[in-house]
Amino acid sequence: KSLHSWFVSSTTVLPRAGMNKARQGAKMRERRPINATCPECRGPLSEVIEEGVREYQCLVEHRYSAAALLAAHSETQERTLWMAVLVLQEAALLAREAAAQLPDHAAMLAEQAAEKLKQSNAIKQILEELRPFVVE
């Protein structure tokens, strides 16, 4: 099964089997787009209220309760910042590698590599202070 055949309810991942059949009835459903994206696929999120149950759903039907959405978003924040650290460190490495092949630009590339490492370290500092959402 594809990843899209699963949805998140609270902090538990549950199969969606049978959910579409249950929703095909004449149930009232409210849907309101919100200014946020799905933590998993980055697609636009909507708030969906069906039979008094509120959840958040993206276009490919990843589903979250409010608490699960906050937890998943916290994980996405950290993962994304670590990706930025990696990309900046790679950029510094590439600039140093290129400097050896481009001697006329070596000084400028060395400065740029140092700046990329400085930016990487700034994001690492943010990561040290980053705290997940707490819902108790």
N, CA, C and O atoms as CSV, one atom per row, in Angstrom:
chain,resi,resn,atom,element,x,y,z
A,1,LYS,N,N,0.840,-1.193,0.000
A,1,LYS,CA,C,0.000,0.000,0.000
A,1,LYS,C,C,0.875,1.244,0.000
A,1,LYS,O,O,1.993,1.226,0.516
A,2,SER,N,N,0.364,2.317,-0.578
A,2,SER,CA,C,1.120,3.559,-0.607
A,2,SER,C,C,1.057,4.243,0.751
A,2,SER,O,O,0.209,3.929,1.586
A,3,LEU,N,N,1.974,5.182,0.951
A,3,LEU,CA,C,1.967,5.962,2.187
A,3,LEU,C,C,0.672,6.741,2.331
A,3,LEU,O,O,0.237,7.042,3.443
A,4,HIS,N,N,0.056,7.067,1.195
A,4,HIS,CA,C,-1.164,7.857,1.247
A,4,HIS,C,C,-2.379,7.041,1.694
A,4,HIS,O,O,-3.465,7.594,1.864
A,5,SER,N,N,-2.205,5.749,1.883
A,5,SER,CA,C,-3.330,4.940,2.334
A,5,SER,C,C,-3.395,4.869,3.852
A,5,SER,O,O,-4.131,4.062,4.419
A,6,TRP,N,N,-2.632,5.705,4.488
A,6,TRP,CA,C,-2.622,5.761,5.954
A,6,TRP,C,C,-2.952,7.176,6.384
A,6,TRP,O,O,-2.679,8.124,5.648
A,7,PHE,N,N,-3.534,7.337,7.565
A,7,PHE,CA,C,-3.737,8.671,8.095
A,7,PHE,C,C,-3.398,8.661,9.571
A,7,PHE,O,O,-3.382,7.611,10.214
A,8,VAL,N,N,-3.128,9.843,10.099
A,8,VAL,CA,C,-2.711,9.974,11.484
A,8,VAL,C,C,-3.889,10.466,12.301
A,8,VAL,O,O,-4.519,11.468,11.963
A,9,SER,N,N,-4.178,9.761,13.366
A,9,SER,CA,C,-5.223,10.162,14.289
A,9,SER,C,C,-4.580,10.210,15.662
A,9,SER,O,O,-4.071,9.200,16.150
A,10,SER,N,N,-4.599,11.352,16.274
A,10,SER,CA,C,-3.853,11.595,17.494
A,10,SER,C,C,-2.397,11.307,17.190
A,10,SER,O,O,-1.822,11.956,16.315
A,11,THR,N,N,-1.773,10.351,17.883
A,11,THR,CA,C,-0.391,10.026,17.546
A,11,THR,C,C,-0.294,8.622,16.984
A,11,THR,O,O,0.805,8.081,16.866
A,12,THR,N,N,-1.424,8.022,16.634
A,12,THR,CA,C,-1.450,6.667,16.118
A,12,THR,C,C,-1.707,6.684,14.624
A,12,THR,O,O,-2.577,7.419,14.155
A,13,VAL,N,N,-0.967,5.889,13.871
A,13,VAL,CA,C,-1.200,5.774,12.440
A,13,VAL,C,C,-2.176,4.623,12.229
A,13,VAL,O,O,-1.931,3.500,12.670
A,14,LEU,N,N,-3.285,4.913,11.550
A,14,LEU,CA,C,-4.330,3.925,11.337
A,14,LEU,C,C,-4.578,3.730,9.851
A,14,LEU,O,O,-4.491,4.695,9.092
A,15,PRO,N,N,-4.885,2.509,9.405
A,15,PRO,CA,C,-5.217,2.315,7.991
A,15,PRO,C,C,-6.530,3.001,7.665
A,15,PRO,O,O,-7.411,3.105,8.519
A,16,ARG,N,N,-6.662,3.468,6.432
A,16,ARG,CA,C,-7.870,4.160,6.015
A,16,ARG,C,C,-8.905,3.218,5.444
A,16,ARG,O,O,-9.951,3.681,4.988
A,17,ALA,N,N,-8.670,1.948,5.445
A,17,ALA,CA,C,-9.611,0.992,4.865
A,17,ALA,C,C,-11.007,1.233,5.422
A,17,ALA,O,O,-11.202,1.306,6.636
A,18,GLY,N,N,-11.960,1.352,4.534
A,18,GLY,CA,C,-13.350,1.522,4.942
A,18,GLY,C,C,-13.746,2.960,5.219
A,18,GLY,O,O,-14.937,3.258,5.314
A,19,MET,N,N,-12.783,3.857,5.352
A,19,MET,CA,C,-13.121,5.236,5.680
A,19,MET,C,C,-13.896,5.898,4.542
A,19,MET,O,O,-14.861,6.619,4.796
A,20,ASN,N,N,-13.496,5.668,3.309
A,20,ASN,CA,C,-14.196,6.300,2.196
A,20,ASN,C,C,-15.635,5.806,2.106
A,20,ASN,O,O,-16.540,6.590,1.817
A,21,LYS,N,N,-15.857,4.522,2.349
A,21,LYS,CA,C,-17.217,3.990,2.315
A,21,LYS,C,C,-18.071,4.653,3.382
A,21,LYS,O,O,-19.224,5.009,3.138
A,22,ALA,N,N,-17.496,4.816,4.570
A,22,ALA,CA,C,-18.240,5.428,5.663
A,22,ALA,C,C,-18.569,6.879,5.344
A,22,ALA,O,O,-19.605,7.388,5.772
A,23,ARG,N,N,-17.701,7.544,4.599
A,23,ARG,CA,C,-17.906,8.955,4.295
A,23,ARG,C,C,-18.791,9.175,3.085
A,23,ARG,O,O,-19.154,10.316,2.798
A,24,GLN,N,N,-19.148,8.127,2.369
A,24,GLN,CA,C,-19.961,8.285,1.178
A,24,GLN,C,C,-21.417,8.550,1.518
A,24,GLN,O,O,-22.199,8.947,0.654
A,25,GLY,N,N,-21.782,8.332,2.775
A,25,GLY,CA,C,-23.157,8.605,3.189
A,25,GLY,C,C,-23.445,10.091,3.146
A,25,GLY,O,O,-22.626,10.879,2.674
A,26,ALA,N,N,-24.603,10.466,3.638
A,26,ALA,CA,C,-25.037,11.867,3.574
A,26,ALA,C,C,-24.545,12.658,4.771
A,26,ALA,O,O,-25.308,13.444,5.333
A,27,LYS,N,N,-23.322,12.483,5.172
A,27,LYS,CA,C,-22.787,13.172,6.335
A,27,LYS,C,C,-22.436,14.613,5.970
A,27,LYS,O,O,-21.932,14.883,4.880
A,28,MET,N,N,-22.705,15.524,6.887
A,28,MET,CA,C,-22.343,16.920,6.687
A,28,MET,C,C,-20.861,17.080,6.984
A,28,MET,O,O,-20.338,16.553,7.966
A,29,ARG,N,N,-20.215,17.808,6.121
A,29,ARG,CA,C,-18.780,17.983,6.252
A,29,ARG,C,C,-18.438,19.448,5.991
A,29,ARG,O,O,-18.778,19.994,4.941
A,30,GLU,N,N,-17.771,20.070,6.938
A,30,GLU,CA,C,-17.296,21.435,6.755
A,30,GLU,C,C,-15.813,21.369,6.437
A,30,GLU,O,O,-15.082,20.581,7.038
A,31,ARG,N,N,-15.364,22.190,5.497
A,31,ARG,CA,C,-13.953,22.223,5.116
A,31,ARG,C,C,-13.539,23.682,4.976
A,31,ARG,O,O,-14.196,24.465,4.290
A,32,ARG,N,N,-12.432,24.036,5.643
A,32,ARG,CA,C,-11.923,25.403,5.589
A,32,ARG,C,C,-10.409,25.355,5.411
A,32,ARG,O,O,-9.706,24.828,6.273
A,33,PRO,N,N,-9.895,25.900,4.299
A,33,PRO,CA,C,-8.439,25.945,4.114
A,33,PRO,C,C,-7.791,26.777,5.224
A,33,PRO,O,O,-8.348,27.784,5.661
A,34,ILE,N,N,-6.623,26.350,5.667
A,34,ILE,CA,C,-5.877,27.121,6.654
A,34,ILE,C,C,-4.528,27.501,6.041
A,34,ILE,O,O,-4.107,26.917,5.042
A,35,ASN,N,N,-3.872,28.457,6.630
A,35,ASN,CA,C,-2.588,28.943,6.116
A,35,ASN,C,C,-1.433,28.127,6.682
A,35,ASN,O,O,-0.557,28.656,7.367
A,36,ALA,N,N,-1.445,26.832,6.387
A,36,ALA,CA,C,-0.383,25.936,6.837
A,36,ALA,C,C,-0.281,24.789,5.844
A,36,ALA,O,O,-1.182,24.564,5.036
A,37,THR,N,N,0.824,24.074,5.916
A,37,THR,CA,C,1.029,22.946,5.018
A,37,THR,C,C,1.187,21.656,5.803
A,37,THR,O,O,1.520,21.668,6.988
A,38,CYS,N,N,0.946,20.563,5.133
A,38,CYS,CA,C,1.044,19.230,5.725
A,38,CYS,C,C,2.502,18.959,6.128
A,38,CYS,O,O,3.411,19.164,5.323
A,39,PRO,N,N,2.725,18.509,7.346
A,39,PRO,CA,C,4.090,18.216,7.769
A,39,PRO,C,C,4.749,17.092,6.971
A,39,PRO,O,O,5.975,17.029,6.879
A,40,GLU,N,N,3.943,16.211,6.397
A,40,GLU,CA,C,4.502,15.073,5.665
A,40,GLU,C,C,4.796,15.395,4.207
A,40,GLU,O,O,5.897,15.128,3.728
A,41,CYS,N,N,3.825,15.967,3.493
A,41,CYS,CA,C,3.993,16.173,2.045
A,41,CYS,C,C,4.108,17.637,1.654
A,41,CYS,O,O,4.402,17.946,0.499
A,42,ARG,N,N,3.881,18.539,2.594
A,42,ARG,CA,C,3.943,19.989,2.390
A,42,ARG,C,C,2.807,20.524,1.522
A,42,ARG,O,O,2.864,21.666,1.066
A,43,GLY,N,N,1.777,19.713,1.289
A,43,GLY,CA,C,0.600,20.186,0.568
A,43,GLY,C,C,-0.254,21.066,1.476
A,43,GLY,O,O,-0.078,21.050,2.694
A,44,PRO,N,N,-1.181,21.838,0.894
A,44,PRO,CA,C,-2.013,22.729,1.702
A,44,PRO,C,C,-2.937,21.943,2.642
A,44,PRO,O,O,-3.465,20.890,2.286
A,45,LEU,N,N,-3.113,22.486,3.848
A,45,LEU,CA,C,-3.986,21.854,4.843
A,45,LEU,C,C,-5.333,22.550,4.895
A,45,LEU,O,O,-5.452,23.751,4.655
A,46,SER,N,N,-6.336,21.761,5.215
A,46,SER,CA,C,-7.670,22.285,5.491
A,46,SER,C,C,-8.136,21.721,6.825
A,46,SER,O,O,-7.785,20.606,7.211
A,47,GLU,N,N,-8.929,22.517,7.509
A,47,GLU,CA,C,-9.594,22.044,8.712
A,47,GLU,C,C,-10.897,21.397,8.245
A,47,GLU,O,O,-11.670,22.002,7.502
A,48,VAL,N,N,-11.129,20.168,8.686
A,48,VAL,CA,C,-12.317,19.433,8.294
A,48,VAL,C,C,-13.091,19.089,9.564
A,48,VAL,O,O,-12.529,18.546,10.516
A,49,ILE,N,N,-14.378,19.407,9.568
A,49,ILE,CA,C,-15.237,19.053,10.692
A,49,ILE,C,C,-16.333,18.154,10.145
A,49,ILE,O,O,-17.116,18.551,9.281
A,50,GLU,N,N,-16.372,16.941,10.663
A,50,GLU,CA,C,-17.356,15.965,10.225
A,50,GLU,C,C,-17.952,15.308,11.459
A,50,GLU,O,O,-17.235,14.717,12.267
A,51,GLU,N,N,-19.260,15.414,11.595
A,51,GLU,CA,C,-19.983,14.867,12.741
A,51,GLU,C,C,-19.357,15.318,14.049
A,51,GLU,O,O,-19.211,14.530,14.983
A,52,GLY,N,N,-18.990,16.590,14.109
A,52,GLY,CA,C,-18.432,17.167,15.322
A,52,GLY,C,C,-16.967,16.855,15.576
A,52,GLY,O,O,-16.396,17.331,16.558
A,53,VAL,N,N,-16.351,16.067,14.712
A,53,VAL,CA,C,-14.935,15.719,14.872
A,53,VAL,C,C,-14.107,16.629,13.977
A,53,VAL,O,O,-14.326,16.702,12.768
A,54,ARG,N,N,-13.159,17.315,14.585
A,54,ARG,CA,C,-12.299,18.246,13.861
A,54,ARG,C,C,-10.946,17.592,13.617
A,54,ARG,O,O,-10.325,17.049,14.531
A,55,GLU,N,N,-10.506,17.656,12.368
A,55,GLU,CA,C,-9.169,17.171,12.030
A,55,GLU,C,C,-8.624,18.044,10.916
A,55,GLU,O,O,-9.332,18.879,10.353
A,56,TYR,N,N,-7.354,17.835,10.608
A,56,TYR,CA,C,-6.687,18.598,9.562
A,56,TYR,C,C,-6.264,17.627,8.478
A,56,TYR,O,O,-5.722,16.559,8.759
A,57,GLN,N,N,-6.521,18.013,7.231
A,57,GLN,CA,C,-6.306,17.100,6.107
A,57,GLN,C,C,-5.665,17.861,4.955
A,57,GLN,O,O,-6.000,19.016,4.690
A,58,CYS,N,N,-4.731,17.190,4.270
A,58,CYS,CA,C,-4.115,17.783,3.081
A,58,CYS,C,C,-4.776,17.205,1.833
A,58,CYS,O,O,-5.693,16.390,1.930
A,59,LEU,N,N,-4.312,17.625,0.677
A,59,LEU,CA,C,-4.905,17.183,-0.582
A,59,LEU,C,C,-4.752,15.694,-0.834
A,59,LEU,O,O,-5.608,15.089,-1.479
A,60,VAL,N,N,-3.668,15.083,-0.333
A,60,VAL,CA,C,-3.487,13.644,-0.528
A,60,VAL,C,C,-4.027,12.852,0.659
A,60,VAL,O,O,-3.774,11.655,0.790
A,61,GLU,N,N,-4.767,13.533,1.512
A,61,GLU,CA,C,-5.525,12.954,2.614
A,61,GLU,C,C,-4.704,12.464,3.795
A,61,GLU,O,O,-5.128,11.545,4.496
A,62,HIS,N,N,-3.528,13.061,4.034
A,62,HIS,CA,C,-2.905,12.836,5.332
A,62,HIS,C,C,-3.818,13.534,6.331
A,62,HIS,O,O,-4.250,14.661,6.089
A,63,ARG,N,N,-4.113,12.882,7.444
A,63,ARG,CA,C,-5.060,13.430,8.416
A,63,ARG,C,C,-4.419,13.502,9.794
A,63,ARG,O,O,-3.673,12.610,10.200
A,64,TYR,N,N,-4.729,14.589,10.508
A,64,TYR,CA,C,-4.150,14.816,11.833
A,64,TYR,C,C,-5.201,15.376,12.781
A,64,TYR,O,O,-6.040,16.189,12.393
A,65,SER,N,N,-5.139,14.931,14.014
A,65,SER,CA,C,-5.860,15.642,15.066
A,65,SER,C,C,-5.027,16.887,15.370
A,65,SER,O,O,-3.910,17.010,14.867
A,66,ALA,N,N,-5.536,17.796,16.167
A,66,ALA,CA,C,-4.777,19.006,16.502
A,66,ALA,C,C,-3.462,18.642,17.192
A,66,ALA,O,O,-2.413,19.190,16.853
A,67,ALA,N,N,-3.512,17.719,18.161
A,67,ALA,CA,C,-2.294,17.327,18.889
A,67,ALA,C,C,-1.296,16.630,17.973
A,67,ALA,O,O,-0.093,16.876,18.061
A,68,ALA,N,N,-1.790,15.761,17.095
A,68,ALA,CA,C,-0.903,15.047,16.166
A,68,ALA,C,C,-0.284,16.010,15.165
A,68,ALA,O,O,0.875,15.848,14.785
A,69,LEU,N,N,-1.046,17.013,14.735
A,69,LEU,CA,C,-0.515,18.006,13.807
A,69,LEU,C,C,0.626,18.787,14.450
A,69,LEU,O,O,1.653,19.020,13.812
A,70,LEU,N,N,0.457,19.185,15.690
A,70,LEU,CA,C,1.523,19.907,16.385
A,70,LEU,C,C,2.773,19.040,16.541
A,70,LEU,O,O,3.891,19.515,16.339
A,71,ALA,N,N,2.583,17.771,16.900
A,71,ALA,CA,C,3.727,16.863,17.060
A,71,ALA,C,C,4.443,16.653,15.728
A,71,ALA,O,O,5.671,16.706,15.667
A,72,ALA,N,N,3.685,16.418,14.672
A,72,ALA,CA,C,4.285,16.201,13.353
A,72,ALA,C,C,4.980,17.470,12.859
A,72,ALA,O,O,6.037,17.399,12.232
A,73,HIS,N,N,4.391,18.618,13.139
A,73,HIS,CA,C,5.005,19.879,12.713
A,73,HIS,C,C,6.314,20.115,13.464
A,73,HIS,O,O,7.279,20.605,12.879
A,74,SER,N,N,6.356,19.774,14.742
A,74,SER,CA,C,7.599,19.900,15.514
A,74,SER,C,C,8.710,19.059,14.891
A,74,SER,O,O,9.846,19.514,14.765
A,75,GLU,N,N,8.378,17.839,14.506
A,75,GLU,CA,C,9.363,16.959,13.873
A,75,GLU,C,C,9.823,17.547,12.534
A,75,GLU,O,O,11.006,17.484,12.201
A,76,THR,N,N,8.895,18.113,11.775
A,76,THR,CA,C,9.230,18.702,10.484
A,76,THR,C,C,10.138,19.918,10.660
A,76,THR,O,O,11.062,20.120,9.873
A,77,GLN,N,N,9.879,20.724,11.686
A,77,GLN,CA,C,10.739,21.876,11.958
A,77,GLN,C,C,12.181,21.426,12.158
A,77,GLN,O,O,13.099,21.959,11.534
A,78,GLU,N,N,12.375,20.441,13.031
A,78,GLU,CA,C,13.726,19.977,13.326
A,78,GLU,C,C,14.383,19.348,12.096
A,78,GLU,O,O,15.533,19.648,11.776
A,79,ARG,N,N,13.650,18.483,11.418
A,79,ARG,CA,C,14.196,17.810,10.230
A,79,ARG,C,C,14.608,18.828,9.163
A,79,ARG,O,O,15.667,18.693,8.551
A,80,THR,N,N,13.775,19.839,8.945
A,80,THR,CA,C,14.053,20.850,7.926
A,80,THR,C,C,15.266,21.694,8.292
A,80,THR,O,O,16.086,22.012,7.431
A,81,LEU,N,N,15.382,22.054,9.555
A,81,LEU,CA,C,16.551,22.829,9.973
A,81,LEU,C,C,17.835,22.018,9.835
A,81,LEU,O,O,18.866,22.558,9.435
A,82,TRP,N,N,17.783,20.714,10.166
A,82,TRP,CA,C,18.971,19.881,9.974
A,82,TRP,C,C,19.329,19.766,8.496
A,82,TRP,O,O,20.509,19.711,8.149
A,83,MET,N,N,18.328,19.730,7.625
A,83,MET,CA,C,18.613,19.712,6.185
A,83,MET,C,C,19.315,20.999,5.768
A,83,MET,O,O,20.227,20.967,4.941
A,84,ALA,N,N,18.901,22.128,6.330
A,84,ALA,CA,C,19.545,23.411,6.015
A,84,ALA,C,C,21.002,23.402,6.479
A,84,ALA,O,O,21.884,23.888,5.770
A,85,VAL,N,N,21.254,22.850,7.666
A,85,VAL,CA,C,22.636,22.742,8.162
A,85,VAL,C,C,23.472,21.936,7.178
A,85,VAL,O,O,24.574,22.343,6.813
A,86,LEU,N,N,22.953,20.807,6.756
A,86,LEU,CA,C,23.682,19.935,5.831
A,86,LEU,C,C,23.956,20.637,4.503
A,86,LEU,O,O,25.073,20.574,3.989
A,87,VAL,N,N,22.960,21.296,3.951
A,87,VAL,CA,C,23.129,21.977,2.663
A,87,VAL,C,C,24.181,23.086,2.767
A,87,VAL,O,O,24.999,23.254,1.863
A,88,LEU,N,N,24.158,23.829,3.854
A,88,LEU,CA,C,25.151,24.897,4.021
A,88,LEU,C,C,26.558,24.334,4.203
A,88,LEU,O,O,27.521,24.888,3.675
A,89,GLN,N,N,26.680,23.231,4.951
A,89,GLN,CA,C,27.994,22.600,5.105
A,89,GLN,C,C,28.495,22.053,3.768
A,89,GLN,O,O,29.681,22.158,3.455
A,90,GLU,N,N,27.598,21.477,2.990
A,90,GLU,CA,C,27.972,21.004,1.652
A,90,GLU,C,C,28.409,22.161,0.771
A,90,GLU,O,O,29.368,22.033,0.010
A,91,ALA,N,N,27.718,23.288,0.864
A,91,ALA,CA,C,28.072,24.463,0.065
A,91,ALA,C,C,29.482,24.930,0.409
A,91,ALA,O,O,30.253,25.291,-0.480
A,92,ALA,N,N,29.818,24.924,1.697
A,92,ALA,CA,C,31.168,25.320,2.112
A,92,ALA,C,C,32.206,24.353,1.541
A,92,ALA,O,O,33.257,24.775,1.059
A,93,LEU,N,N,31.908,23.073,1.596
A,93,LEU,CA,C,32.817,22.068,1.049
A,93,LEU,C,C,32.994,22.254,-0.457
A,93,LEU,O,O,34.112,22.196,-0.969
A,94,LEU,N,N,31.897,22.474,-1.154
A,94,LEU,CA,C,31.968,22.676,-2.605
A,94,LEU,C,C,32.764,23.933,-2.956
A,94,LEU,O,O,33.534,23.932,-3.916
A,95,ALA,N,N,32.582,24.995,-2.185
A,95,ALA,CA,C,33.334,26.229,-2.446
A,95,ALA,C,C,34.830,25.995,-2.255
A,95,ALA,O,O,35.644,26.477,-3.043
A,96,ARG,N,N,35.191,25.252,-1.204
A,96,ARG,CA,C,36.619,24.951,-0.987
A,96,ARG,C,C,37.167,24.064,-2.101
A,96,ARG,O,O,38.294,24.263,-2.555
A,97,GLU,N,N,36.376,23.089,-2.542
A,97,GLU,CA,C,36.803,22.220,-3.646
A,97,GLU,C,C,36.980,23.025,-4.932
A,97,GLU,O,O,37.955,22.843,-5.660
A,98,ALA,N,N,36.043,23.901,-5.197
A,98,ALA,CA,C,36.099,24.713,-6.416
A,98,ALA,C,C,37.275,25.679,-6.369
A,98,ALA,O,O,37.874,25.974,-7.403
A,99,ALA,N,N,37.610,26.171,-5.189
A,99,ALA,CA,C,38.717,27.123,-5.059
A,99,ALA,C,C,40.020,26.524,-5.579
A,99,ALA,O,O,40.846,27.232,-6.155
A,100,ALA,N,N,40.202,25.233,-5.378
A,100,ALA,CA,C,41.417,24.570,-5.859
A,100,ALA,C,C,41.466,24.558,-7.388
A,100,ALA,O,O,42.547,24.567,-7.976
A,101,GLN,N,N,40.318,24.539,-8.015
A,101,GLN,CA,C,40.254,24.487,-9.483
A,101,GLN,C,C,40.114,25.874,-10.111
A,101,GLN,O,O,40.312,26.045,-11.314
A,102,LEU,N,N,39.776,26.841,-9.298
A,102,LEU,CA,C,39.578,28.216,-9.785
A,102,LEU,C,C,40.459,29.173,-8.980
A,102,LEU,O,O,39.950,29.971,-8.194
A,103,PRO,N,N,41.775,29.095,-9.172
A,103,PRO,CA,C,42.691,29.889,-8.341
A,103,PRO,C,C,42.435,31.401,-8.390
A,103,PRO,O,O,42.717,32.095,-7.414
A,104,ASP,N,N,41.913,31.918,-9.489
A,104,ASP,CA,C,41.627,33.351,-9.578
A,104,ASP,C,C,40.486,33.766,-8.644
A,104,ASP,O,O,40.340,34.944,-8.315
A,105,HIS,N,N,39.691,32.799,-8.226
A,105,HIS,CA,C,38.535,33.083,-7.360
A,105,HIS,C,C,38.687,32.452,-5.976
A,105,HIS,O,O,37.741,32.460,-5.188
A,106,ALA,N,N,39.844,31.916,-5.679
A,106,ALA,CA,C,40.057,31.162,-4.439
A,106,ALA,C,C,39.757,31.983,-3.190
A,106,ALA,O,O,39.109,31.484,-2.269
A,107,ALA,N,N,40.212,33.219,-3.142
A,107,ALA,CA,C,39.992,34.045,-1.949
A,107,ALA,C,C,38.509,34.317,-1.735
A,107,ALA,O,O,38.004,34.222,-0.617
A,108,MET,N,N,37.817,34.657,-2.823
A,108,MET,CA,C,36.379,34.930,-2.727
A,108,MET,C,C,35.618,33.661,-2.306
A,108,MET,O,O,34.709,33.729,-1.478
A,109,LEU,N,N,35.984,32.529,-2.867
A,109,LEU,CA,C,35.318,31.269,-2.517
A,109,LEU,C,C,35.606,30.875,-1.073
A,109,LEU,O,O,34.739,30.317,-0.401
A,110,ALA,N,N,36.799,31.156,-0.595
A,110,ALA,CA,C,37.123,30.871,0.807
A,110,ALA,C,C,36.260,31.712,1.739
A,110,ALA,O,O,35.784,31.219,2.762
A,111,GLU,N,N,36.058,32.982,1.388
A,111,GLU,CA,C,35.173,33.855,2.176
A,111,GLU,C,C,33.738,33.318,2.170
A,111,GLU,O,O,33.074,33.283,3.206
A,112,GLN,N,N,33.274,32.904,1.000
A,112,GLN,CA,C,31.912,32.395,0.881
A,112,GLN,C,C,31.755,31.090,1.667
A,112,GLN,O,O,30.719,30.861,2.291
A,113,ALA,N,N,32.774,30.241,1.638
A,113,ALA,CA,C,32.729,28.992,2.399
A,113,ALA,C,C,32.640,29.292,3.888
A,113,ALA,O,O,31.871,28.657,4.610
A,114,ALA,N,N,33.422,30.254,4.345
A,114,ALA,CA,C,33.387,30.639,5.763
A,114,ALA,C,C,32.015,31.179,6.143
A,114,ALA,O,O,31.515,30.891,7.230
A,115,GLU,N,N,31.404,31.960,5.259
A,115,GLU,CA,C,30.061,32.504,5.517
A,115,GLU,C,C,29.022,31.386,5.599
A,115,GLU,O,O,28.137,31.419,6.454
A,116,LYS,N,N,29.130,30.404,4.718
A,116,LYS,CA,C,28.194,29.263,4.752
A,116,LYS,C,C,28.327,28.504,6.069
A,116,LYS,O,O,27.323,28.099,6.654
A,117,LEU,N,N,29.557,28.309,6.538
A,117,LEU,CA,C,29.756,27.616,7.820
A,117,LEU,C,C,29.210,28.442,8.983
A,117,LEU,O,O,28.647,27.891,9.929
A,118,LYS,N,N,29.377,29.762,8.913
A,118,LYS,CA,C,28.815,30.649,9.933
A,118,LYS,C,C,27.289,30.518,9.973
A,118,LYS,O,O,26.691,30.438,11.046
A,119,GLN,N,N,26.670,30.497,8.789
A,119,GLN,CA,C,25.214,30.340,8.715
A,119,GLN,C,C,24.783,28.975,9.247
A,119,GLN,O,O,23.777,28.865,9.948
A,120,SER,N,N,25.541,27.952,8.915
A,120,SER,CA,C,25.255,26.607,9.414
A,120,SER,C,C,25.301,26.568,10.934
A,120,SER,O,O,24.437,25.971,11.576
A,121,ASN,N,N,26.310,27.206,11.500
A,121,ASN,CA,C,26.434,27.244,12.962
A,121,ASN,C,C,25.303,28.025,13.616
A,121,ASN,O,O,24.866,27.680,14.715
A,122,ALA,N,N,24.823,29.077,12.950
A,122,ALA,CA,C,23.690,29.842,13.483
A,122,ALA,C,C,22.445,28.966,13.546
A,122,ALA,O,O,21.679,29.036,14.507
A,123,ILE,N,N,22.245,28.149,12.528
A,123,ILE,CA,C,21.083,27.250,12.535
A,123,ILE,C,C,21.259,26.168,13.603
A,123,ILE,O,O,20.284,25.776,14.244
A,124,LYS,N,N,22.467,25.690,13.798
A,124,LYS,CA,C,22.715,24.715,14.874
A,124,LYS,C,C,22.356,25.313,16.222
A,124,LYS,O,O,21.815,24.618,17.082
A,125,GLN,N,N,22.651,26.598,16.419
A,125,GLN,CA,C,22.284,27.272,17.666
A,125,GLN,C,C,20.764,27.293,17.834
A,125,GLN,O,O,20.252,27.055,18.928
A,126,ILE,N,N,20.056,27.576,16.757
A,126,ILE,CA,C,18.590,27.553,16.802
A,126,ILE,C,C,18.112,26.149,17.168
A,126,ILE,O,O,17.192,25.996,17.972
A,127,LEU,N,N,18.730,25.129,16.586
A,127,LEU,CA,C,18.344,23.746,16.877
A,127,LEU,C,C,18.549,23.398,18.345
A,127,LEU,O,O,17.755,22.655,18.922
A,128,GLU,N,N,19.610,23.929,18.955
A,128,GLU,CA,C,19.853,23.670,20.375
A,128,GLU,C,C,18.744,24.245,21.248
A,128,GLU,O,O,18.441,23.713,22.316
A,129,GLU,N,N,18.141,25.339,20.781
A,129,GLU,CA,C,17.088,26.008,21.551
A,129,GLU,C,C,15.681,25.596,21.131
A,129,GLU,O,O,14.707,25.959,21.790
A,130,LEU,N,N,15.566,24.842,20.041
A,130,LEU,CA,C,14.272,24.450,19.506
A,130,LEU,C,C,13.567,23.478,20.456
A,130,LEU,O,O,14.159,22.492,20.896
A,131,ARG,N,N,12.332,23.755,20.758
A,131,ARG,CA,C,11.528,22.889,21.618
A,131,ARG,C,C,10.259,22.495,20.877
A,131,ARG,O,O,9.658,23.324,20.195
A,132,PRO,N,N,9.845,21.234,21.004
A,132,PRO,CA,C,8.591,20.812,20.348
A,132,PRO,C,C,7.383,21.417,21.064
A,132,PRO,O,O,7.469,21.843,22.215
A,133,PHE,N,N,6.273,21.439,20.358
A,133,PHE,CA,C,5.015,21.846,20.991
A,133,PHE,C,C,4.712,20.877,22.125
A,133,PHE,O,O,4.969,19.678,22.010
A,134,VAL,N,N,4.173,21.389,23.204
A,134,VAL,CA,C,3.778,20.542,24.329
A,134,VAL,C,C,2.279,20.724,24.529
A,134,VAL,O,O,1.803,21.836,24.757
A,135,VAL,N,N,1.545,19.624,24.443
A,135,VAL,CA,C,0.101,19.645,24.659
A,135,VAL,C,C,-0.198,18.632,25.740
A,135,VAL,O,O,-0.055,17.426,25.543
A,136,GLU,N,N,-0.606,19.131,26.863
A,136,GLU,CA,C,-0.901,18.206,27.978
A,136,GLU,C,C,-2.330,18.310,28.421
A,136,GLU,O,O,-2.744,17.607,29.342
